[in-house]
């Protein structure tokens, strides 16, 4: 990882295959080596720096780089290496790419949104029948309360 600092400077290069290669290496390092939650401060700082670079290049001027970054994010999500605290910010960045001018970027953004929604740990796995039962129960409770709410109140002196 000490050599990554030398490569990060090339992320501003005009040559998009070079940017793609460096970002791809960051993605591989993230998924293979620093995916764990229990990281020391130095590795956590490196991980967060890599995530920040990937976030920055979602808005790259070149569509091939934007597409590659979305593919890297998709791999990170599929490998369950995306910290819970980052899911919301990544989702908001990716949703913006759904209206990108490049069709390949839109396609990869849609795949990533789908993967984020499927891997969302906060999504409830409820059946329609359970929801309908709860709805009917609450509706009955509301109807019982309706006569009480509609009775006129006596005005005070």
C-alpha positions, 0 to 999 in steps of 0.5 A: 500500500505504500506505493498507492500514494504514487499512483493516486497522483495519476488519477488526475491524468488525462488518459482515462485507461490509466484512471480506470486501472488505478481505480480498479486496483483500489477496488481490488484492494478494498474487496480483498484486503481491507474489507473487514470492519475491525481495521486499525486506524491506518487501514481505516484511513486508507479505506476511507481515502479509497472510498472518497476517490471512488466517490469523486470519480463517479462524476468524472468527465469521461463516461468510461471512467464513470462506468468503471467506477460504478462497476467497482461500487457494484463489486464492493456491494456484492462482496458486502464490503460497503460500510453501513454508514456509507450506503446512503451517500453512495445511493444518492450519488448513484441515483444522480447517475441514472440521468447520465448522458451515457447509456452504459453509465445509466445501465451500471447505475441501475444495476448498482441501485438494484444491488444496494436495494437488495442488500439493504439490511434495513429492508423489511421482508414482509409478505403482502398478507401480513401487511394487509392483516395489519392494515385491516386491524388498524382500519377497524380500530380507526372506525371504532374511534370515529364516533368518539371523534365526531361527537360535538364537545360541550363549550365551556363558560 
